[in-house]
Amino acid sequence: MTIEVNTMEQPILRADGVRFSYTTAEGVAPVVLDGVDLSIEEGSFVAVLGHNGSGKSTLAKHMNAILLPTGGTVYVNGMDTAEDEYLLDIRRTVGMVFQNPDNQIVANVVEEDVAFAPENLGVPPQEIRRRVDEALKAVGMYEFREHAPHLLSGGQKQRVAIAGVIAMQPRCIVLDEPTAMLDPVGRQEVLSTIKTLNRTSGVTVVLITHHMDEAAQADRLVVMSKGKVIADGAPKTVFQDVEGLRAVGLTVPETTGLLWALRQDGLDLPLDALSDEECANALYALLH
């Protein structure tokens, strides 16, 4: 039975004062999330940035009830993740993609792997065929539909993993450092896929990353440190706080770093020129 939840004016994801502690074998419970408040609107592309141990991956696992908060509440489309009767609908609403695509690929043929989740949801065969074809086309892997996944590159495997999530038709996809194990080409393939999904299909995307260049491509950037949200806004605004980010062990995009260094020498340059083209134009304008 599908549980209807009133979604009027509600964000698709919301964290209210979320706390979380892992209990170790010694009985110690270090705080990983420390009072996180966060709302994510449907159709947005949000990057969550932070160094290792900042709590960003733990937060990601709360977004489809893989983990449950030890304090506070997480809502998915208005559903409290701690309520057991909502679990199936939560998992249908939010799909997860992890670092290692090999951990998500379960079949010996690409199209069979993409069909796995819809089959388990009881989707009719004809509808599965349509979803699989559309999902593979959406990630640019349709021509590989009869290939063996283990023969694909890392970037191709990750795109197949994303297709498997798309075939479930979630309204939101959370990607937990999906490019961490990929080379630059594979990283670009996955990022291009993510942006296309968001902009052409309206899928809400939450990208967990520690790469500055990836975070810069999102519409909104949330920065975490020591289990707290310390910055939240447009990348062009957040990255201007170069000293604040460096104070918590983070860097900034190379373009911002260059412009900031030149500003320290007294040159009148903007810090919101994130792309290579914008940076080059700012330098050109200064010289002329």
Secondary structure, DSSP 8 states (H G I E B T S, - for coil): -------TT--SEEEEEEEEE---TTS---EEEEEEEEEE-TT-EEEEE--TTSSHHHHHHHTTTSS--SEEEEEETTEETT-GGGHHHHHHHEEEE-S-GGGT--SSSHHHHHHHHHHHTT--HHHHHHHHHHHHHHTT-GGGTTS-GGGS-HHHHHHHHHHHHHTT--SEEEEESTTTT--HHHHHHHHHHHHHHHHHH--EEEEEES-HHHHTTSSEEEEEETTEEEEEE-HHHHTT-HHHHHHTT----HHHHHHHHHHHTT----S---SHHHHHHHHHHHH-
